[in-house]
Amino acid sequence: MTESALTTVVSDRIWCLERPVWFSGARLRARTTVLRLDDGSLLLHTPAPPSDALADALSKLGPVRWLVVPNCWHHLGAPAAAARFPEARLVAPASALRRNGALKVDLDLHDGQFAKLVPELDALPLAGVPFWDETVFYHRPTQTLLGADIVCSAGANDHFTWRLGARIYGCYGRVRVPPDARKKLSDKGAAARSLRAMLERPAERLVIGHGDIIEASWRDELAQAWRLEGVET
């Protein structure tokens, strides 16, 4: 698998691309989401290292103004994206900066200033799992939830290494909490409160970092995945 072309999720507002990443011996699909904001600028959620083809495609959609690292793991492509789009502002949690010294963060993800600058997004931090330090975003104009590692899945389009691993961990053809966080869930009550805030949003889809976009059934699948980890929403 090589980097995919941009595909439309919501006409004129949201596009995605996938690229392969290796993690713990398995090759996963990693998703970058491109969001066109109300002012016409672009926000890249989990930015990929921008190839010439991607940079050209983005230039036809609008100026890249925001690069968002949604948790402490999805930072790998951000330094290259920041170098390619120097006018963009990089938003990330401090925990990502501790993992990647090449990051030059303009705004802390948990700083309320970002919410004021991009008011069409609701920031929904996932409490109780500091291992990820993840924030899910709700984009009100398109009724879309943007997540990263909050759940994952694998299917026939994935590399054989991840298809095998996903069968072992129970997420082949199913939406589940990623196995690397199952033993690092420190506060189930806090996680439940965070998840309820997400489930209450009138979203039409949940975009995740590793697996297919979840649409009509996203509430049931998200709630069930966490229920299996003892988190009752």
PATIVEX-431288 format. One record per residue (C-alpha): residue in one letter; z, x, y. Coordinates in pm, whole numbers, plus 50000, padded with zeros to 5 digits. Example, Ala and Ser with C-alpha at 12.3 -4.5 7.8 and 13.67 -1.06 7.14 Angstrom:
2
a507805123049550 s507145136749894 
//
This chain:
233
m500005000050000 t499135011950348 e500084996450680 s498654961450699 a496784946350989 l498584922551222 t498724887351085 t499514856451288 v502764837951222 v502794815251528 s499554812651725 d499594833152047 r503304841352007 i504284859351684 w502474884551462 c503644906451176 l502554937450992 e503914953950678 r504174990350581 p505595007850274 v509005024650288 w510905042750015 f514585034049972 s516805044849682 g513825052449461 a511955019849525 r508985013049753 l509574982049962 r507494963050212 a508984967350560 r508024942150825 t507524947351197 t507434915351401 v505574913451731 l506824886951970 r504994877052288 l507604867552545 d507254840952812 d506224867053070 g503324878752849 s504934911552745 l505544921852385 l508744928052194 l508554948051870 h511314939351622 t511864968151377 p509084988851535 a506765007751304 p505485042551386 p502395031251578 s499055041651434 d496035042251662 a494865009851504 l498184992651570 a498375005351928 d494854992551990 a495664958551842 l498824955752053 s496964965152371 k494844933952324 l497934912052302 g499914924652598 p502044953552727 v504834965352497 r508064962252695 w510814960252432 l511564978952110 v514394962851914 v516274979951631 p518174950351480 n520714969451273 c521805004751191 w519135009550921 h515874997751078 h515525027051316 l513025049951142 g509925039951338 a511635035951674 p511385071951807 a507625073251747 a507175038551898 a509185048752205 a507005079652249 r503815058752217 f505055031552455 p507055050452721 e507375019952947 a509175000452674 r512954998452663 l514675006352334 v517494983352228 a519694993151932 p523314992251816 a525375023751865 s525665025851486 a521905032951464 l522225060951717 r524845077251496 r522365076751207 n519355088851403 g519865114451676 a516215111051782 l516865076351923 k517095073852299 v518665039852351 d518215021952683 l520444992252604 d523114987052340 l522174957652123 h525634942852170 d525454945752548 g525194911852714 q522614926052955 f519844923152696 a520474885752662 k520184882053039 l516934901553052 v515324882452761 p516904847952794 e514544830752549 l516314849152264 d519724839852128 a521514869751973 l523444860251658 p525454889951528 l526274890051158 a530004896851150 g531864908050841 v529254933350725 p529714964850939 f527654983850681 w524594967550844 d525774959651196 e522924934551206 t521994909851478 v519654880951400 f517674866251689 y516664830351746 h513504826451954 r513754792052107 p510094786952216 t508814791151859 q511974780151673 t511964812651475 l514854833051338 l514184870551328 g516234889151069 a516084922950900 d518344928350598 i520284895750603 v518484885950281 c515614900750082 s513264891949799 a510464906649592 g507334892349437 a503984900049280 n502714917549595 d505434944049582 h505234978949432 f506234981549066 t509335001849154 w510714973649368 r509574946749124 l511614964448857 g514604969749083 a514484934049207 r514614920548852 i517684941748786 y519394929849105 g518334893549070 c516064890849373 y512654889449206 g511164856049306 r514514846949465 v516134852049804 r519334872349771 v521704893949972 p520504930149933 p522414948149658 d523474977549877 a525694954750086 r527324933949815 k530324957149781 k530554962650156 l531184926850261 s534504932250441 d535224897650587 k533744867250415 g535214843150667 a533624861250961 a530294862950777 a530474825650706 r531024817651074 s528064839251171 l525814823250912 r526794788251025 a525644797251377 m522254806451232 l522014775951007 e522724753251304 r519654765351492 p516654741651468 a514484769351326 e511274763751135 r511204797750969 l513244828750891 v511434862050920 i513044889950716 g512404927050688 h511804929550314 g510134899750152 d507964870150240 i508654848950547 i510794818850447 e509744785950600 a510624750350494 s513464759950259 w515034787650466 r518394770250518 d518954763350149 e517824797950045 l519894816350306 a523024796150231 q522614799549854 a522084837249872 w525374841950054 r527194815849846 l526534837849544 e528494865049726 g531424841649783 v530504832450142 e530724794850184 t528854781250483 
//
